[in-house]
Amino acid sequence: MATLSARNVETKKKKARRRIARPTQTRVQGNTSGVRTKMRKQALLKAGRAEA
């Protein structure tokens, strides 16, 4: 990875200080066909059914 200049380090620190603390993602999110398939599979497994 490229090294950061002193100015970029300061900018990174300021942005980190302003960032809102959010919980980490627990599952894949989105609306793509791959993600929808994965979520469907998870839901079926949780319901105790094999994929039809």
Steps between C-alpha positions, in 0.01 A plus 500: 500500500620851425634701791299804602637850504478699823207699360311186402558351846343809659203483261449131579507569874246782470264285292534213750412737784186621320382154394184368662553173690278235344467129582683266264294325233376157602381389155546582132279790398386610158254424226709312242395158376792330676419659834129427463580133435726482807237665720231263369722201577567631853127552557417148382771345718381700800145379437631143497421430135736382228521713188224402258 
